[in-house]
Amino acid sequence: MELNEARAKYKKLQEKLAAFDHATSLISFDGVTTAPKGTAENRSQTLSVLTEEEYLLSTGKETVELLEYLDSRKDELTEKEKRSVYLALKDIRQMQKIPMDEYIEYEKLMVEADDVWHRAKEASDFELFRPLLERIVEFTLRFAGYCAPEKDPYDYWIDQYAEGLTTKTCDKFFDALKSRIVPLLKRISEKPQISDACICGDFDKKAQEEFAYELMKTIGLDLSHCGLAETEHPFTTSLGSHHDVRITTNYHRENVSYSMYSVIHEGGHALYDSGSEDELAYTNLDGGASSQSRFYENILGRSRGFISYLFPVMRRFFPEQMKNYTEEDLYKAVNLVTPSLIRTEADEVTYCLHIMIRYDLEKRLMHGELKVKDLPSEWNRLYKEYLGIDVPNDREGVLQDSHWSGGLIGYFPSYALGSAYGAQFLRKMREEINVDECLAKGDFAPINEWNRERIWKYGQMKKPQDILEDVFGEPFDPTVYTDYLEKKYTGIYNL
Amino acid sequence: MELNEARAKYKKLQEKLAAFDHATSLISFDGVTTAPKGTAENRSQTLSVLTEEEYLLSTGKETVELLEYLDSRKDELTEKEKRSVYLALKDIRQMQKIPMDEYIEYEKLMVEADDVWHRAKEASDFELFRPLLERIVEFTLRFAGYCAPEKDPYDYWIDQYAEGLTTKTCDKFFDALKSRIVPLLKRISEKPQISDACICGDFDKKAQEEFAYELMKTIGLDLSHCGLAETEHPFTTSLGSHHDVRITTNYHRENVSYSMYSVIHEGGHALYDSGSEDELAYTNLDGGASSQSRFYENILGRSRGFISYLFPVMRRFFPEQMKNYTEEDLYKAVNLVTPSLIRTEADEVTYCLHIMIRYDLEKRLMHGELKVKDLPSEWNRLYKEYLGIDVPNDREGVLQDSHWSGGLIGYFPSYALGSAYGAQFLRKMREEINVDECLAKGDFAPINEWNRERIWKYGQMKKPQDILEDVFGEPFDPTVYTDYLEKKYTGIYNL
């Protein structure tokens, strides 16, 4: 084989895989947005066929030979080709360890589990979902065993979602957070509670939707390449390349902040995903290597500066509901700290406690110290212990998140880390940009430009950990985050 | 190869093709419903890859060998397998005649043409669309030349969309219609015009959408397997199998009947498409062999019986707009006959004239007697000649239909035939069912059951022409249709 012929072949292969990815992502997206209720089985049939094709394409003999040939001549490849071949080979060596029939069975299970989880959540009936989650846990353990028999299975999965992360690091990180957050929370709870009346009321769905588009434009999303849809659980997905990204939200009539912050959160994902260099489109290097969702949602979106920009905008969209309130009321309302049931609605201070509960449960599930059937009772016990609240039902308890139904065990810790990275980004960004002034003007361009140049444009060219260290110019330091929280909430609650 | 092994292989191949079809249909559906404006190129990239894969899969050496082997042992196959293999081989022998690079180029052109047509229509600028249509006409002629060099190219394409139909039959059919419709139209025009005030006004979009769902339920669509979306030009598509069908509509605030009848029209398609026996799912025999869209829209939907059911329903959805009108007003309004610009909004009497204009233009394009650049002027000339009206711009003229931009040259005649078949269906149905009573109760179940048993369940098992003759028990007779029109409109206009 000629090198240039192999390169062309590899380019074509990548384009094929991107096309399959476009198809399967869109079919899933359709399933939770537009598809009629009774069509899950039909989708499952199609997805199982396409997944098998994709599997054969990405792990077949011809592909492996091609990749090994390119790897053998890697010194003659461009940096991008080299990284792409490296990642593809890494994935293949992983995939090769999983028997194809099990992989296909797992993909079918994912479609079914998603459907059943939705119904179980609606009915608040964990028992309905239990058999599926048991199979998911079983697969998760089995796949970890195939791929990294030498590793702790939970360590394996955490590393899959945040390269380099281990349970040891997580334990240390969460202990550090806990030692600062729990006392902070205690001091807050001793102060008079602030009011969130200005974001509560009756907010017309249509107006919320128009406001959502306004927010997308404000944070710098290009609406000709980023769509918005409505789903039970908000998420972000890319279709084929970073040229077509979709975010979703859910509108709560009684509280305008739910959709508002889910749009900024998913918008943060989407900005990163769509910020890759154009040259990376239709390759495995396209899209975000990690996420800036919580950075946009909380550190920028709930900042004093941004609220001063947002308040008059909200007055335009919701004149009746906002008429008796001030900018300061809004700032306090969106930063109200209170132990609550739902992770995605949690404030910045208690959020990490929600993650710690999931981390604790996942770790014990993966270590065989907890059975799926005992999840609801353990979930409820930990919510009482960490947050002091009683969980009234499974819908608002153990069934609230879609992650486990989607096979994502080991994903949650990265959310807490994302928040902590965010604080350190902010400190760094401030050395060059007057962030508060930008936010107060609703001008995200300098902030996005900073991110694009240092983070987004690389796509998956660099390891997430390397990007962080290159940007920070120093090791990751969780105390930057706890300092940020203490300073912010001392102000808000007058501690 | 063992016969049973070959059968299993063939089943798997059909499932793969159905999965590809699901993916490509959904990507196109997404493009006209949900996708952000700037993503056409991204979709085009994915579709070109998937189409190439699909092409290789359906015409590759292995597939041809498999089909030829099955064909050689066809006496041992089930009726369904035999028909499926026959159709697949017929398609392949066709496809094999088209060079792959041209086929892929054509598929790419389709994506681009759809995008440009939308923009050209919006800007009412035929010149923008002209170069694309020229390429489409070129491809259409070239493909006909590859596939049936012995045939008149227009005959070839008409037969593709309505098996067995020829320009000779069409000429005779249209001449017969013309000799009855033109005098009928003249007699109508001499009478005082009836009023359509009761369907005109200001109809809230949200209410129209809810009404659309009500109509879908009324005509018997299963909403758990049939979805509704909004597009510029209404259409129907199946995703993977008859278990997931989508129809689309467009809401005109100023006229409630547009969406109403497009929903019943597309609903007629969808009923047929989703009425296949379950066993046909994921095979090339699934879905409607022809269409009953105009039967549902006009012959049922605009009948006196159905209007008497519909009137109180519409009063519920649009109490203000309907309050001063009677059932009889509604019946007359939806059957108002008047020469107009837009085919899809045309009444039953003038509709065939719209088709005849297109038929005439297509035939001359295919015979090289008309150039694409002269289409707008010829279009406008024929509208003056046939319908007596002046076409004010290309948007409402030559750019109004999506068919040519989608490569469908030769499709229009089947619409006129569909209407004529419908009248003969009705006559037959009346021998067994009190159709008028069913319609007056809004009870479509007996009508649908009749259709399902005689037509829908067969999917593509029988040739459309054979289905018709089996149902009619006599040859197709266009005078049944002209009699129906004369009788109906003599009553309405008091001729």
Boltz contact constraints between the chains, C-beta under 6 A:
constraints:
  - contact:
      token1: [A, 15]
      token2: [B, 49]
      max_distance: 6.0
  - contact:
      token1: [A, 16]
      token2: [B, 49]
      max_distance: 6.0
  - contact:
      token1: [A, 19]
      token2: [B, 46]
      max_distance: 6.0
  - contact:
      token1: [A, 19]
      token2: [B, 49]
      max_distance: 6.0
  - contact:
      token1: [A, 19]
      token2: [B, 50]
      max_distance: 6.0
  - contact:
      token1: [A, 22]
      token2: [B, 46]
      max_distance: 6.0
  - contact:
      token1: [A, 23]
      token2: [B, 23]
      max_distance: 6.0
  - contact:
      token1: [A, 26]
      token2: [B, 26]
      max_distance: 6.0
  - contact:
      token1: [A, 26]
      token2: [B, 30]
      max_distance: 6.0
  - contact:
      token1: [A, 30]
      token2: [B, 26]
      max_distance: 6.0
  - contact:
      token1: [A, 36]
      token2: [B, 224]
      max_distance: 6.0
  - contact:
      token1: [A, 36]
      token2: [B, 225]
      max_distance: 6.0
  - contact:
      token1: [A, 36]
      token2: [B, 226]
      max_distance: 6.0
  - contact:
      token1: [A, 36]
      token2: [B, 227]
      max_distance: 6.0
  - contact:
      token1: [A, 37]
      token2: [B, 224]
      max_distance: 6.0
  - contact:
      token1: [A, 38]
      token2: [B, 224]
      max_distance: 6.0
  - contact:
      token1: [A, 38]
      token2: [B, 225]
      max_distance: 6.0
  - contact:
      token1: [A, 39]
      token2: [B, 244]
      max_distance: 6.0
  - contact:
      token1: [A, 42]
      token2: [B, 240]
      max_distance: 6.0
  - contact:
      token1: [A, 42]
      token2: [B, 241]
      max_distance: 6.0
  - contact:
      token1: [A, 42]
      token2: [B, 243]
      max_distance: 6.0
  - contact:
      token1: [A, 42]
      token2: [B, 244]
      max_distance: 6.0
  - contact:
      token1: [A, 46]
      token2: [B, 19]
      max_distance: 6.0
  - contact:
      token1: [A, 46]
      token2: [B, 22]
      max_distance: 6.0
  - contact:
      token1: [A, 46]
      token2: [B, 240]
      max_distance: 6.0
  - contact:
      token1: [A, 49]
      token2: [B, 15]
      max_distance: 6.0
  - contact:
      token1: [A, 49]
      token2: [B, 16]
      max_distance: 6.0
  - contact:
      token1: [A, 49]
      token2: [B, 19]
      max_distance: 6.0
  - contact:
      token1: [A, 50]
      token2: [B, 19]
      max_distance: 6.0
  - contact:
      token1: [A, 224]
      token2: [B, 36]
      max_distance: 6.0
  - contact:
      token1: [A, 224]
      token2: [B, 37]
      max_distance: 6.0
  - contact:
      token1: [A, 224]
      token2: [B, 38]
      max_distance: 6.0
  - contact:
      token1: [A, 225]
      token2: [B, 36]
      max_distance: 6.0
  - contact:
      token1: [A, 225]
      token2: [B, 38]
      max_distance: 6.0
  - contact:
      token1: [A, 226]
      token2: [B, 36]
      max_distance: 6.0
  - contact:
      token1: [A, 227]
      token2: [B, 36]
      max_distance: 6.0
  - contact:
      token1: [A, 240]
      token2: [B, 42]
      max_distance: 6.0
  - contact:
      token1: [A, 240]
      token2: [B, 46]
      max_distance: 6.0
  - contact:
      token1: [A, 241]
      token2: [B, 42]
      max_distance: 6.0
  - contact:
      token1: [A, 243]
      token2: [B, 42]
      max_distance: 6.0
  - contact:
      token1: [A, 244]
      token2: [B, 39]
      max_distance: 6.0
  - contact:
      token1: [A, 244]
      token2: [B, 42]
      max_distance: 6.0
